[in-house]
Amino acid sequence: MTLVLKPGTAWHDVYARCLDVAPEAFHDDRVLNHWGGLWRRDGRAVPDVSPVDGTAIAGPPRVDRATAGRAVRASVDAHRRWRHVPLAERKARVSAVLDALTAHRDLLALLLVWEIGKPWRLAVADVDRCIDGVRWYTEEIDRMMTGRTPLPGPVSNIASWNYPMSVLMHAVLVQVLAGNAAVAKTPTDGGVSCLTLATALAAREGLPITLIGGSGAELSPVLVRGRELGCVSFVGGRDTGARIALSLADLGRPHILEQEGLNCWGVWEYDDWELLGRQIRATFDYAKQRCTAYPRFVVQRRLFADFLAVYLPAISSVRFGHPLAVESPDDPLPDLDFGPLIDDAKAKELADRVDEAIDKGGVPLYRGSLDDGRFLPGQDTSAYFAPVAILAPPPSSPLFHAEPFGPVDTIVVVDTEAELLAAMNASNGALVSTISCGDEATARRLAAEVRAFKVGINRPRSRGDREELFGGLGASWRGAFVGGELLVRAVTQGPPGERPPGNFPEYTLLP
């Protein structure tokens, strides 16, 4: 079977559509930054390649610290004007942006495919979750803003690359809806064109959104410690999040710091294997490159044979490859579980970690091959990684205590409830966990001892949208919890002395 690229989906075709839709934001050779209400050809354009097949694509235009400082000061000025715009007008403008995003939904999704390697189904879902989620806020914002006012300064957003629309753009639009200007740093590893197009559509409606590219280390003093910022929102790894938390410690500034954790799935006194097999297959969506992925299974020893009987067929049935490769030009885009990792360096790092874990005693239960993937003839596959499962990873391996952010599972076998809980709490806090257990009372008793913010009983948990609260325990989160009304409360001011729910250090937030 020889695959071909779906006609009309090549990068040059997709980028040409960006030039046509938003010529103010895209030039032939680069994308622009947006600040002070203008699109600017500043910063150093960094060449980039798509993880999909190595195609050269637009990279983020990286500004220096001084330029970022000017951009933030311009955002402060915009914030002072925007916070006085009536809520009804803010709702109307944000709704107009959502209509524009809907009109260009497929283009935004194609950009996500090329820039971060999402399969078509998941790329579309990322765009739709942003649109549908923010539209819900436009319907609910009146009651959420009762007795509340915008922050004194704009919200600064620093987010990882994996969900540009449903996490970063969603948050920015809600922040603006609540009366704040928003500053967003383009993720260094991908998503610049998608976010640029979305920002262009928002800027046309007069929304006070700043979008700049740059190194996190270079811009952190401005985007984290800038005196006139009202709030800092971060989504990313623990090391960077810890540095940001430390830099905020003496400021008393509202913040939302979502960080990684090893999300675990425990199996104890369980027998619905058909259901679990389907759930295991679904955990491989987007190659587990998400904060609520499940890369660790903790299994009762006497159930291990039954678990393996459903686990191995599930992992071996995962479909991966080039997200835009089809058998015939008229075929729909393939329904894959995942495409590439974010880049070839991540694939190499993961391969090294797997080899190291096995060399030190981990048992390779399953090791897939790129030969099982769907690829174009002769394409670059350096960013792809086939699924792997390792039994009993050695404690010295990073795979033992940290999420791999790739399609690698580790499995731990236990004999007692105490061992189950110890194994599930290996990373000092997580965002989500699940207990598969036939007795609900036992499951809930165990769930209460798992250090994860959300624990599913016989089903996975996710970040959630709209009404659902989201946060983390331990080192997986710092600052205000979000979701539903709490997302609005995190970026607005309420009654004097109010302290929103969250994981805050032992100091008082300034009013």
C-alpha positions in Angstrom: 0.0 0.0 0.0 1.5 3.3 -1.1 0.2 6.4 0.6 0.0 9.9 -0.8 -0.5 13.3 0.8 -4.1 14.4 0.9 -4.4 17.1 -1.9 -4.8 20.6 -0.6 -3.2 19.8 2.8 0.5 20.5 2.0 2.2 23.1 4.2 2.6 25.6 1.4 -1.2 25.3 0.7 -2.0 25.8 4.3 0.3 28.8 4.8 -1.0 30.4 1.6 -4.5 30.2 3.1 -3.1 32.1 6.2 -1.7 34.8 3.9 -5.1 35.1 2.3 -7.2 35.1 5.5 -4.9 37.4 7.6 -2.3 39.2 5.4 -1.7 41.7 8.3 -0.3 38.9 10.4 1.6 36.7 7.9 4.3 37.7 5.5 5.8 35.4 2.8 8.8 34.6 4.9 7.6 34.9 8.5 4.8 35.4 11.0 4.6 38.6 13.0 4.2 39.6 16.6 1.2 41.5 17.8 1.5 44.2 20.5 0.4 47.7 21.0 -2.6 47.1 18.7 -0.3 46.5 15.7 1.3 43.6 13.9 5.1 44.1 14.0 8.0 42.6 12.0 10.3 42.5 15.1 12.1 39.8 16.8 14.5 37.2 15.3 12.7 34.8 13.0 13.8 31.3 13.9 13.7 28.6 11.2 11.6 25.6 12.1 10.5 22.2 10.7 7.3 20.2 11.1 7.6 17.1 13.3 5.2 15.5 10.7 7.9 15.0 8.0 10.6 17.6 8.4 9.0 20.1 6.1 10.3 23.7 6.7 7.6 25.8 8.4 7.3 29.2 10.0 9.0 29.5 13.3 8.3 31.9 16.2 9.7 35.4 15.9 11.7 35.8 19.1 11.8 39.2 20.6 14.4 40.3 23.2 13.6 41.3 26.8 13.5 45.1 26.0 10.9 44.6 23.3 8.9 42.3 25.5 8.9 45.0 28.1 7.5 47.5 25.7 4.9 45.0 24.6 3.8 44.5 28.3 3.6 48.3 28.9 1.4 48.7 25.8 -0.8 45.9 27.2 -1.1 47.7 30.5 -2.3 50.8 28.6 -4.8 48.6 26.7 -5.9 47.0 30.0 -6.7 50.4 31.5 -9.1 51.1 28.6 -10.6 47.7 28.2 -11.5 47.1 31.9 -14.0 50.0 31.5 -15.7 48.5 28.4 -19.2 47.3 29.3 -19.6 43.6 29.8 -22.3 43.5 27.1 -19.9 44.9 24.5 -17.1 42.5 25.6 -19.5 39.6 25.2 -20.5 40.8 21.7 -16.9 41.2 20.6 -15.8 37.8 21.9 -18.8 36.2 20.3 -17.8 37.7 17.0 -14.3 36.2 17.4 -15.8 32.8 18.1 -17.9 33.1 14.9 -14.6 33.9 13.0 -12.8 31.0 14.6 -15.7 28.7 13.6 -15.5 29.9 10.0 -11.8 29.1 9.8 -11.9 26.0 12.0 -10.5 23.6 9.4 -7.5 25.9 8.6 -6.7 26.2 12.3 -6.8 22.4 12.7 -4.5 21.9 9.7 -2.0 24.3 11.3 -2.1 22.2 14.4 -1.4 19.1 12.4 1.7 20.6 10.7 3.0 22.5 13.7 2.6 20.0 16.6 1.7 16.8 14.8 -1.8 16.2 16.0 -3.9 13.8 14.0 -6.9 15.4 12.3 -9.5 14.2 14.7 -7.7 15.5 17.7 -6.7 18.8 16.0 -10.3 19.5 15.2 -11.3 18.6 18.8 -8.7 21.1 20.1 -10.2 24.0 18.1 -13.8 22.9 18.9 -13.1 22.8 22.6 -11.8 26.3 22.5 -14.8 27.6 20.6 -17.5 25.7 22.5 -15.8 26.3 25.9 -15.6 30.1 25.5 -19.1 30.3 24.0 -20.3 28.7 27.2 -18.6 31.5 29.2 -20.2 34.2 27.1 -23.5 32.7 28.2 -22.6 32.4 31.9 -20.3 35.4 32.4 -23.0 37.8 33.7 -23.6 35.8 36.9 -19.9 35.0 37.2 -19.0 38.7 37.2 -21.5 39.8 39.8 -19.7 41.7 42.5 -16.4 41.3 40.7 -14.1 43.6 38.7 -11.1 43.0 36.3 -7.6 42.8 37.7 -5.4 45.9 38.2 -3.2 44.8 35.3 -3.2 42.3 32.3 -2.8 38.6 32.6 0.5 37.0 31.4 0.2 33.6 29.8 3.0 31.1 29.3 1.8 27.7 28.1 3.2 24.5 26.7 2.8 23.7 23.0 0.4 20.7 23.1 -3.0 22.5 23.3 -2.6 26.0 21.7 -6.4 26.4 21.2 -8.2 24.6 23.9 -5.9 25.7 26.7 -4.0 28.8 25.7 -6.4 30.6 23.4 -9.4 29.5 25.5 -7.8 31.0 28.6 -6.9 34.2 26.9 -10.4 34.7 25.5 -12.0 34.1 28.9 -9.5 36.6 30.5 -10.5 39.2 28.0 -14.2 38.5 28.4 -13.7 39.1 32.2 -12.3 42.6 31.4 -8.6 42.1 31.3 -6.0 42.6 28.6 -4.0 39.4 27.9 -0.3 38.8 27.0 0.6 35.4 25.6 4.0 34.0 24.8 4.0 31.8 21.7 5.2 28.3 22.8 8.8 27.8 21.6 8.2 24.3 20.3 5.1 24.8 18.1 1.8 26.4 17.4 2.9 29.9 16.3 0.9 30.1 13.0 -2.2 28.7 14.6 -2.1 31.1 17.5 -1.2 34.0 15.1 -4.2 33.3 13.0 -6.5 33.1 16.0 -5.0 36.3 17.4 -5.5 38.1 14.1 -9.2 37.2 14.1 -9.5 38.4 17.7 -7.6 41.7 17.0 -10.0 42.5 14.2 -12.7 42.7 16.9 -10.6 45.0 19.0 -9.7 42.4 21.7 -6.6 43.5 23.7 -4.5 40.5 23.1 -0.7 40.6 22.9 1.2 37.7 21.2 5.0 37.6 21.2 7.5 34.9 20.6 10.7 34.5 22.6 12.8 32.4 25.0 11.1 31.7 28.3 14.4 32.3 30.2 15.0 35.6 28.4 11.4 36.9 28.8 10.6 35.6 32.3 11.6 38.8 34.2 9.1 40.7 32.1 6.3 38.1 31.7 6.4 36.8 35.3 7.8 39.6 37.5 6.6 42.7 35.5 5.3 45.1 38.2 2.1 46.0 36.4 0.9 42.5 35.6 -2.3 41.4 37.3 -1.8 37.6 37.2 0.5 35.0 35.8 -0.9 31.8 34.2 1.6 29.0 33.4 1.1 25.5 31.9 4.2 23.3 31.6 6.9 21.2 33.3 7.7 21.1 37.0 11.2 22.6 36.7 10.1 25.7 34.9 7.0 26.0 37.1 9.1 25.8 40.2 11.3 28.6 39.0 8.3 30.7 38.3 6.7 30.0 41.7 10.0 31.0 43.4 10.1 34.2 41.4 6.5 35.1 42.5 7.1 34.3 46.1 7.7 37.8 47.2 5.2 39.5 45.0 1.9 38.2 46.4 0.6 38.1 42.8 -2.4 36.0 41.7 -1.1 33.0 39.7 -2.2 29.7 38.1 0.7 27.3 37.7 -0.3 24.0 36.2 2.6 21.5 36.2 3.2 17.9 35.2 2.7 14.8 37.4 2.8 11.1 36.9 -0.9 10.2 36.5 -1.5 6.6 37.5 -4.2 3.9 36.8 -4.6 1.4 39.5 -6.2 -2.0 39.0 -7.4 -3.8 42.2 -10.1 -6.5 42.7 -11.4 -5.9 39.2 -12.9 -8.1 36.4 -14.5 -6.0 33.6 -11.6 -6.6 31.3 -13.4 -5.8 28.1 -14.1 -2.2 29.3 -10.5 -1.8 30.5 -9.1 -2.9 27.2 -11.1 -0.2 25.4 -10.0 2.4 28.0 -6.3 1.4 27.6 -6.4 1.9 23.9 -7.9 5.4 24.3 -5.0 6.4 26.7 -2.7 6.5 23.7 -4.5 9.5 22.1 -2.0 12.1 21.0 0.9 9.8 22.0 0.2 10.6 25.7 1.5 14.2 25.0 -1.0 15.8 27.4 -1.1 16.7 31.1 -3.9 14.2 31.8 -2.3 11.2 30.1 -2.0 7.9 31.9 1.6 6.5 31.5 1.6 4.3 34.6 -0.5 1.2 35.4 -0.3 -0.3 38.9 -1.8 -3.8 38.9 -2.6 -6.3 41.6 -0.3 -9.3 41.1 -3.0 -11.9 41.0 -4.8 -10.0 38.2 -1.7 -9.4 36.1 -2.3 -12.3 33.7 -5.9 -11.0 33.0 -4.6 -7.5 32.7 -1.9 -8.5 30.2 -4.5 -10.4 28.1 -6.3 -7.1 27.4 -3.3 -4.7 27.6 -1.2 -6.3 24.8 -4.0 -6.4 22.2 -4.8 -2.8 23.1 -1.3 -1.4 22.7 -0.6 -3.4 19.5 -3.8 -2.1 17.9 -2.8 1.6 18.2 -2.6 3.4 14.8 0.1 6.0 14.2 1.8 7.7 11.3 1.6 10.7 9.0 -1.6 12.5 9.9 -2.3 13.6 6.3 -1.3 10.5 4.4 -4.2 8.7 2.5 -4.4 5.7 0.2 -6.3 7.6 -2.4 -6.7 11.4 -3.0 -10.5 11.1 -2.4 -10.1 9.3 0.9 -10.9 11.1 4.2 -8.0 11.9 6.5 -7.0 8.8 8.6 -8.4 8.3 12.1 -5.1 7.9 13.9 -4.3 7.6 17.6 -1.2 9.8 17.2 1.3 11.2 14.8 4.8 12.3 15.7 6.2 13.5 18.9 6.9 17.3 19.1 10.3 16.9 17.5 13.1 14.5 16.8 15.0 15.5 19.9 12.1 14.3 22.1 12.0 11.0 20.2 15.7 10.5 20.7 15.4 11.4 24.4 12.6 9.0 24.9 14.4 6.2 23.1 17.4 6.8 25.4 15.3 6.7 28.5 13.6 3.4 27.4 17.0 1.8 26.6 18.4 2.9 30.0 15.4 1.6 31.9 15.7 -1.8 30.2 19.5 -1.9 30.7 19.0 -1.3 34.4 16.4 -4.1 34.8 13.1 -3.0 33.4 11.3 -5.8 31.5 10.2 -4.8 27.9 6.6 -6.2 27.7 6.0 -4.6 24.4 8.2 -2.7 21.9 6.5 -1.5 18.8 8.2 -0.7 15.5 8.0 2.3 13.1 7.4 -0.4 10.4 3.8 -0.6 11.8 3.2 3.1 11.1 1.5 4.8 8.1 4.0 6.9 6.3 4.6 8.4 2.9 7.3 6.8 0.8 10.7 8.0 1.9 9.4 10.6 4.4 11.4 11.7 7.4 10.2 9.7 10.5 12.8 11.0 13.0 10.1 12.5 15.3 8.0 9.4 15.5 8.1 6.8 18.3 6.3 3.5 18.4 4.5 2.4 21.6 6.5 0.8 24.4 5.6 -0.9 27.6 8.0 -1.6 30.4 7.3 -3.8 33.4 9.0 -2.8 36.7 10.9 0.3 35.7 14.0 0.7 37.9 13.7 3.4 40.6 16.8 5.2 39.1 15.0 5.7 35.8 13.1 9.0 35.1 10.4 6.7 33.8 9.8 5.6 37.4 8.8 8.9 38.8 8.1 11.4 35.9 5.7 11.4 33.0 7.4 10.5 29.7 5.2 12.8 27.5 5.3 10.1 24.8 3.7 6.7 24.1 5.6 4.8 26.8 3.8 2.9 29.6 5.4 1.6 32.7 3.6 -1.1 34.7 4.1 -1.9 38.4 2.8 -5.1 40.0 1.8 -4.9 43.7 0.5 -7.3 46.4 -1.1 -5.0 49.0 -3.2 -1.9 49.1 -0.4 -0.1 50.7 1.9 -0.9 47.8 -0.8 0.1 45.4 -1.1 3.5 47.0 2.7 4.0 47.3 3.2 3.2 43.6 0.3 5.5 42.5 1.8 8.4 44.6 5.3 8.1 43.2 5.5 11.7 41.8 4.4 13.8 44.8 1.1 14.8 43.3 -0.7 14.4 40.1 -3.6 16.0 38.1 -5.6 12.9 37.6 -5.7 9.2 38.5 -8.1 6.3 38.1 -8.9 3.2 40.2 -10.4 0.2 38.4 -12.1 -1.8 41.1 -15.2 -4.0 41.2 -16.3 -2.8 44.7 -17.2 0.9 44.7 -16.7 1.3 48.4 -13.2 -0.1 48.2 -12.5 2.0 45.2 -13.6 5.2 46.9 -11.6 4.4 50.0 -8.5 3.9 47.9 -9.2 7.0 45.8 -9.2 9.1 48.9 -5.6 8.2 49.5 -4.4 8.9 46.0 -2.6 12.3 45.7 -4.3 13.4 42.5 -6.8 16.2 42.1 -9.3 14.1 40.2 -9.6 10.3 40.7 -11.9 8.4 38.4 -13.6 5.2 39.5 -13.6 2.7 36.7 -13.2 5.5 34.1 -10.5 8.0 33.2 -10.6 11.6 34.3 -9.7 14.6 32.2 -9.0 18.3 32.6 -12.7 19.0 32.0 -14.4 22.1 30.7 -17.1 24.6 31.7 -18.5 23.8 35.2 -15.8 21.3 36.2 -13.2 22.4 38.7 -9.6 21.6 37.8 -6.3 21.8 39.8 -3.6 19.6 41.1 -2.1 18.2 44.4 1.5 18.4 45.6 4.0 19.6 43.1 1.6 19.3 40.1 0.0 22.7 40.8 0.6 26.1 42.4 -1.9 28.9 42.8 -5.6 29.2 42.0 -7.7 26.3 40.8 -9.7 26.9 37.6 -12.7 25.6 35.7 -16.2 27.1 35.4 -16.7 30.1 37.7 -13.3 29.6 39.4 -11.5 30.4 36.1 -13.2 33.8 36.1 -12.5 34.3 39.8 -8.9 33.6 39.2 -8.6 36.5 36.8 -10.9 39.0 38.6 -11.1 40.8 41.9 -13.9 40.0 44.4 -14.6 41.0 48.0 -11.7 42.3 50.1 -9.6 39.5 51.6 -11.0 36.8 49.2 -8.7 33.9 48.7 -9.7 31.7 45.8 -9.4 27.9 46.2 -6.0 26.6 45.2 -2.5 25.5 46.3 -1.0 28.7 47.6 2.2 29.1 49.6 1.9 30.5 53.1 1.7 34.1 52.3 -1.2 36.5 51.7 -2.1 37.5 48.2 -2.1 41.2 47.7 -5.4 42.9 46.9 
